Amino acid sequence: MGRPQKEIVLDGSPARLFAYWLRDLRGSAGLTLDQLARRTGYGRTTVSDAMRGETHPTRPVTLAIVGACGGDVPQWGEYWAQVRRALDPDSPDGVDGVVPPPWDGPAGGAHAERCPADCARTEPHGWYTESVSTLLRLDTPTPEALERRIVVATCDGLARIPVGVSVPRRAGDTTPRHELEISVVRGGRLADGGPQYESYFERFLVLPAPIGAGARHVYELRLRIPPDQPMAPHFVHVPLTRSEHFRLRVAFDPAKPPRTVWQLSGVPTAVIYQQNPGTPTLSPDQHGLVEVEFGAMKVGYGYGLSWLEAGTGG
Protein backbone atom coordinates (compact mmCIF):
# COMPACT_ATOMS: atom_id res chain seq x y z
CA MET A 1 0.00 0.00 0.00
CA GLY A 2 1.39 3.41 -1.00
CA ARG A 3 1.69 6.38 1.27
CA PRO A 4 -1.42 8.56 1.64
CA GLN A 5 -1.45 11.82 -0.28
CA LYS A 6 -0.49 14.98 1.56
CA GLU A 7 -3.28 17.25 2.74
CA ILE A 8 -4.27 19.96 0.27
CA VAL A 9 -3.95 23.43 1.77
CA LEU A 10 -6.60 25.56 0.07
CA ASP A 11 -5.33 29.01 -0.88
CA GLY A 12 -8.19 30.31 -3.01
CA SER A 13 -6.70 28.80 -6.16
CA PRO A 14 -9.31 27.09 -8.37
CA ALA A 15 -6.69 24.47 -9.27
CA ARG A 16 -6.30 23.42 -5.65
CA LEU A 17 -10.05 23.37 -5.08
CA PHE A 18 -10.42 21.26 -8.24
CA ALA A 19 -7.85 18.79 -6.89
CA TYR A 20 -9.64 18.72 -3.54
CA TRP A 21 -12.92 17.69 -5.17
CA LEU A 22 -11.26 15.20 -7.50
CA ARG A 23 -9.63 13.61 -4.46
CA ASP A 24 -12.97 13.65 -2.65
CA LEU A 25 -14.57 11.81 -5.60
CA ARG A 26 -11.87 9.14 -5.38
CA GLY A 27 -12.47 8.83 -1.65
CA SER A 28 -16.22 8.44 -2.19
CA ALA A 29 -15.50 5.65 -4.69
CA GLY A 30 -13.21 3.92 -2.17
CA LEU A 31 -10.38 3.46 -4.69
CA THR A 32 -6.69 3.41 -3.89
CA LEU A 33 -4.30 5.18 -6.24
CA ASP A 34 -3.13 1.82 -7.57
CA GLN A 35 -6.70 0.72 -8.29
CA LEU A 36 -7.42 4.05 -9.95
CA ALA A 37 -4.33 3.75 -12.11
CA ARG A 38 -5.39 0.30 -13.30
CA ARG A 39 -8.93 1.45 -14.08
CA THR A 40 -7.86 4.56 -16.00
CA GLY A 41 -4.87 3.07 -17.81
CA TYR A 42 -2.65 5.90 -16.59
CA GLY A 43 0.34 5.51 -14.30
CA ARG A 44 0.04 5.89 -10.53
CA THR A 45 2.14 9.05 -10.60
CA THR A 46 -0.10 10.61 -13.26
CA VAL A 47 -3.33 10.07 -11.32
CA SER A 48 -1.66 11.12 -8.07
CA ASP A 49 -0.33 14.34 -9.62
CA ALA A 50 -3.84 15.14 -10.88
CA MET A 51 -5.01 15.35 -7.26
CA ARG A 52 -2.08 17.24 -5.74
CA GLY A 53 -3.36 20.71 -6.64
CA GLU A 54 -0.02 22.01 -7.90
CA THR A 55 -1.05 22.06 -11.57
CA HIS A 56 -4.36 21.67 -13.41
CA PRO A 57 -4.55 18.13 -14.80
CA THR A 58 -5.26 17.50 -18.48
CA ARG A 59 -8.84 16.96 -19.57
CA PRO A 60 -8.29 13.31 -20.67
CA VAL A 61 -6.73 12.37 -17.32
CA THR A 62 -9.46 14.17 -15.40
CA LEU A 63 -12.32 12.51 -17.25
CA ALA A 64 -10.67 9.10 -17.02
CA ILE A 65 -10.46 9.50 -13.24
CA VAL A 66 -14.06 10.72 -13.02
CA GLY A 67 -15.32 7.84 -15.13
CA ALA A 68 -13.38 5.29 -13.09
CA CYS A 69 -14.88 6.71 -9.90
CA GLY A 70 -18.44 6.69 -11.23
CA GLY A 71 -18.69 10.49 -11.37
CA ASP A 72 -20.75 12.68 -13.69
CA VAL A 73 -18.38 12.97 -16.66
CA PRO A 74 -20.24 15.82 -18.50
CA GLN A 75 -20.47 17.91 -15.30
CA TRP A 76 -16.80 17.36 -14.55
CA GLY A 77 -15.92 18.24 -18.13
CA GLU A 78 -17.61 21.62 -17.70
CA TYR A 79 -15.99 22.11 -14.29
CA TRP A 80 -12.56 21.35 -15.81
CA ALA A 81 -13.19 23.96 -18.53
CA GLN A 82 -14.28 26.59 -15.97
CA VAL A 83 -11.08 26.11 -13.99
CA ARG A 84 -8.99 26.21 -17.15
CA ARG A 85 -10.58 29.56 -18.09
CA ALA A 86 -10.14 30.92 -14.55
CA LEU A 87 -6.41 30.14 -14.67
CA ASP A 88 -6.05 32.31 -17.77
CA PRO A 89 -4.74 35.70 -16.55
CA ASP A 90 -6.89 37.42 -19.20
CA SER A 91 -10.11 35.73 -18.06
CA PRO A 92 -12.75 38.43 -17.35
CA ASP A 93 -14.54 36.34 -14.70
CA GLY A 94 -11.58 34.79 -12.90
CA VAL A 95 -12.58 32.52 -10.02
CA ASP A 96 -16.10 33.98 -10.04
CA GLY A 97 -16.81 31.92 -13.14
CA VAL A 98 -16.08 28.63 -11.37
CA VAL A 99 -18.96 26.60 -9.96
CA PRO A 100 -17.49 23.62 -8.08
CA PRO A 101 -19.40 20.57 -6.84
CA PRO A 102 -22.09 19.90 -5.67
CA TRP A 103 -23.52 21.94 -8.58
CA ASP A 104 -26.62 22.84 -6.63
CA GLY A 105 -27.67 25.68 -8.91
CA PRO A 106 -27.60 29.42 -8.16
CA ALA A 107 -27.41 30.47 -4.53
CA GLY A 108 -30.87 31.03 -3.14
CA GLY A 109 -32.51 29.31 -6.12
CA ALA A 110 -34.30 26.02 -6.40
CA HIS A 111 -32.34 22.87 -7.07
CA ALA A 112 -32.67 22.01 -10.74
CA GLU A 113 -32.70 18.23 -10.62
CA ARG A 114 -35.64 16.07 -9.65
CA CYS A 115 -34.82 12.85 -7.83
CA PRO A 116 -36.64 9.58 -8.44
CA ALA A 117 -38.60 8.13 -5.53
CA ASP A 118 -35.84 5.65 -4.71
CA CYS A 119 -33.00 8.19 -4.88
CA ALA A 120 -30.44 7.51 -2.17
CA ARG A 121 -27.65 9.90 -3.15
CA THR A 122 -25.73 11.38 -0.24
CA GLU A 123 -22.58 13.49 0.02
CA PRO A 124 -21.17 15.47 -1.64
CA HIS A 125 -24.04 16.06 -4.08
CA GLY A 126 -27.03 15.91 -1.79
CA TRP A 127 -27.00 19.01 0.44
CA TYR A 128 -25.78 22.54 1.06
CA THR A 129 -25.17 24.55 4.24
CA GLU A 130 -27.76 27.17 5.10
CA SER A 131 -25.99 28.50 8.20
CA VAL A 132 -23.19 27.88 10.66
CA SER A 133 -23.15 29.45 14.12
CA THR A 134 -20.08 28.89 16.30
CA LEU A 135 -19.16 29.91 19.84
CA LEU A 136 -15.45 29.44 20.52
CA ARG A 137 -14.59 29.43 24.23
CA LEU A 138 -11.06 30.56 24.98
CA ASP A 139 -11.96 31.49 28.56
CA THR A 140 -12.05 27.83 29.60
CA PRO A 141 -9.20 25.52 30.69
CA THR A 142 -9.01 24.09 27.15
CA PRO A 143 -10.36 25.64 23.92
CA GLU A 144 -13.84 24.40 23.05
CA ALA A 145 -16.17 25.26 20.18
CA LEU A 146 -19.93 24.72 20.15
CA GLU A 147 -21.23 24.71 16.60
CA ARG A 148 -24.80 24.70 15.27
CA ARG A 149 -25.29 23.91 11.59
CA ILE A 150 -28.38 23.88 9.39
CA VAL A 151 -28.15 21.95 6.14
CA VAL A 152 -30.70 21.61 3.35
CA ALA A 153 -31.08 18.38 1.39
CA THR A 154 -31.06 18.75 -2.39
CA CYS A 155 -31.80 15.09 -3.11
CA ASP A 156 -34.21 12.60 -1.58
CA GLY A 157 -32.77 10.08 0.83
CA LEU A 158 -30.01 12.16 2.42
CA ALA A 159 -28.82 9.92 5.25
CA ARG A 160 -25.37 11.17 6.24
CA ILE A 161 -23.22 14.27 5.96
CA PRO A 162 -19.41 14.54 6.11
CA VAL A 163 -18.10 16.57 9.04
CA GLY A 164 -14.54 17.77 8.39
CA VAL A 165 -12.48 19.97 10.68
CA SER A 166 -8.95 21.25 10.08
CA VAL A 167 -6.84 21.81 13.20
CA PRO A 168 -3.46 23.21 12.09
CA ARG A 169 -0.54 23.05 14.43
CA ARG A 170 0.44 26.18 16.26
CA ALA A 171 3.75 27.60 15.04
CA GLY A 172 6.60 25.95 16.94
CA ASP A 173 4.51 23.02 18.20
CA THR A 174 6.51 19.83 17.65
CA THR A 175 4.77 17.58 20.16
CA PRO A 176 3.84 14.14 18.80
CA ARG A 177 0.22 14.39 19.91
CA HIS A 178 -2.16 16.39 17.73
CA GLU A 179 -5.81 15.53 18.11
CA LEU A 180 -9.36 16.85 18.21
CA GLU A 181 -12.33 15.59 20.21
CA ILE A 182 -15.57 15.73 18.17
CA SER A 183 -18.93 14.89 19.72
CA VAL A 184 -22.56 15.36 18.69
CA VAL A 185 -24.79 17.40 20.99
CA ARG A 186 -27.91 16.73 18.92
CA GLY A 187 -29.02 15.85 15.43
CA GLY A 188 -27.45 12.46 14.76
CA ARG A 189 -24.50 10.27 15.60
CA LEU A 190 -20.90 10.17 14.38
CA ALA A 191 -19.41 7.39 12.29
CA ASP A 192 -15.85 6.96 11.12
CA GLY A 193 -14.93 7.64 7.52
CA GLY A 194 -13.48 10.20 5.15
CA PRO A 195 -9.89 11.38 4.72
CA GLN A 196 -7.64 11.60 7.77
CA TYR A 197 -4.47 13.66 7.89
CA GLU A 198 -2.19 14.91 10.64
CA SER A 199 -4.19 18.10 11.00
CA TYR A 200 -7.51 17.20 9.34
CA PHE A 201 -10.25 15.15 10.96
CA GLU A 202 -13.34 13.93 9.13
CA ARG A 203 -16.29 11.90 10.37
CA PHE A 204 -19.76 11.25 9.02
CA LEU A 205 -22.85 12.55 10.76
CA VAL A 206 -25.49 9.83 10.43
CA LEU A 207 -28.94 11.44 10.49
CA PRO A 208 -31.67 9.99 12.74
CA ALA A 209 -33.64 9.20 9.56
CA PRO A 210 -33.16 9.97 5.84
CA ILE A 211 -34.67 13.28 4.71
CA GLY A 212 -36.10 14.42 1.39
CA ALA A 213 -35.14 17.16 -1.05
CA GLY A 214 -35.81 20.61 0.40
CA ALA A 215 -35.89 19.42 4.02
CA ARG A 216 -33.74 21.22 6.61
CA HIS A 217 -31.73 19.41 9.27
CA VAL A 218 -30.22 21.00 12.37
CA TYR A 219 -27.29 19.46 14.21
CA GLU A 220 -24.88 20.64 16.89
CA LEU A 221 -21.28 19.63 17.52
CA ARG A 222 -18.79 20.11 20.33
CA LEU A 223 -15.16 20.45 19.23
CA ARG A 224 -12.54 20.32 21.96
CA ILE A 225 -8.77 20.66 21.84
CA PRO A 226 -7.17 18.12 24.21
CA PRO A 227 -5.56 19.53 27.39
CA ASP A 228 -2.01 20.87 26.95
CA GLN A 229 -2.33 20.94 23.13
CA PRO A 230 -1.67 24.52 21.93
CA MET A 231 -4.19 26.01 19.53
CA ALA A 232 -3.29 28.07 16.48
CA PRO A 233 -4.48 31.68 17.01
CA HIS A 234 -7.35 31.73 14.54
CA PHE A 235 -10.77 30.25 13.86
CA VAL A 236 -11.97 30.33 10.28
CA HIS A 237 -14.75 28.82 8.18
CA VAL A 238 -13.54 27.83 4.70
CA PRO A 239 -16.60 26.74 2.68
CA LEU A 240 -15.88 23.83 0.36
CA THR A 241 -19.46 23.78 -0.94
CA ARG A 242 -22.29 26.30 -0.98
CA SER A 243 -22.50 27.92 2.47
CA GLU A 244 -24.85 30.87 2.91
CA HIS A 245 -24.24 32.34 6.38
CA PHE A 246 -21.59 32.12 9.11
CA ARG A 247 -21.75 33.67 12.58
CA LEU A 248 -18.72 33.42 14.86
CA ARG A 249 -18.42 34.47 18.48
CA VAL A 250 -15.09 34.14 20.27
CA ALA A 251 -15.03 34.44 24.06
CA PHE A 252 -11.53 35.51 25.10
CA ASP A 253 -10.44 35.45 28.74
CA PRO A 254 -11.19 39.00 30.01
CA ALA A 255 -8.19 38.72 32.36
CA LYS A 256 -5.86 38.03 29.38
CA PRO A 257 -7.28 39.82 26.34
CA PRO A 258 -5.50 39.47 23.00
CA ARG A 259 -3.22 42.25 21.82
CA THR A 260 -4.96 42.43 18.43
CA VAL A 261 -7.90 40.73 16.72
CA TRP A 262 -8.23 40.72 12.92
CA GLN A 263 -11.38 40.06 10.92
CA LEU A 264 -10.80 37.74 7.98
CA SER A 265 -13.37 38.04 5.21
CA GLY A 266 -12.88 36.13 1.97
CA VAL A 267 -9.10 35.71 2.32
CA PRO A 268 -6.93 32.99 0.76
CA THR A 269 -6.05 30.42 3.38
CA ALA A 270 -2.39 31.44 3.22
CA VAL A 271 -3.38 34.80 4.78
CA ILE A 272 -4.95 33.02 7.77
CA TYR A 273 -1.53 31.89 8.96
CA GLN A 274 0.10 35.32 8.76
CA GLN A 275 0.91 36.86 12.12
CA ASN A 276 -0.35 40.22 10.88
CA PRO A 277 -2.78 39.74 7.98
CA GLY A 278 -3.31 43.49 7.59
CA THR A 279 -7.11 43.21 7.63
CA PRO A 280 -9.55 45.30 9.73
CA THR A 281 -9.13 44.94 13.51
CA LEU A 282 -11.77 44.45 16.21
CA SER A 283 -11.77 44.83 20.00
CA PRO A 284 -13.35 42.46 22.54
CA ASP A 285 -16.18 43.90 24.63
CA GLN A 286 -16.08 44.12 28.44
CA HIS A 287 -16.84 40.40 28.65
CA GLY A 288 -14.03 39.45 26.26
CA LEU A 289 -16.43 38.69 23.39
CA VAL A 290 -15.86 39.38 19.68
CA GLU A 291 -18.62 38.63 17.17
CA VAL A 292 -18.63 38.64 13.34
CA GLU A 293 -21.07 37.52 10.65
CA PHE A 294 -20.60 36.73 6.98
CA GLY A 295 -22.84 36.03 4.00
CA ALA A 296 -22.40 35.45 0.26
CA MET A 297 -19.23 33.49 0.98
CA LYS A 298 -16.96 32.27 -1.80
CA VAL A 299 -15.98 28.62 -1.94
CA GLY A 300 -12.37 27.98 -0.93
CA TYR A 301 -11.80 31.29 0.92
CA GLY A 302 -11.57 31.93 4.66
CA TYR A 303 -14.00 33.80 6.93
CA GLY A 304 -13.48 34.33 10.66
CA LEU A 305 -10.96 35.79 13.11
CA SER A 306 -7.27 35.63 13.89
CA TRP A 307 -5.54 37.16 16.87
CA LEU A 308 -2.24 38.00 18.52
CA GLU A 309 -2.14 36.88 22.12
CA ALA A 310 -0.93 39.03 24.98
CA GLY A 311 2.80 38.66 25.48
CA THR A 312 3.35 37.60 21.87
CA GLY A 313 5.81 39.54 19.79
CA GLY A 314 4.88 41.08 16.47
Beta strands, then each sheet from edge to edge (+ up, - down):
strand 1: 127-137
strand 2: 144-153
strand 3: 158-166
strand 4: 181-186
strand 5: 189-192
strand 6: 200-211
strand 7: 216-224
strand 8: 234-237
strand 9: 245-251
strand 10: 260-267
strand 11: 281-282
strand 12: 289-295
strand 13: 302-308
sheet 1: 4+ 7- 2+ 1- 9- 12+
sheet 2: 3+ 6- 5+
sheet 3: 8+ 13- 10+ 11-
end
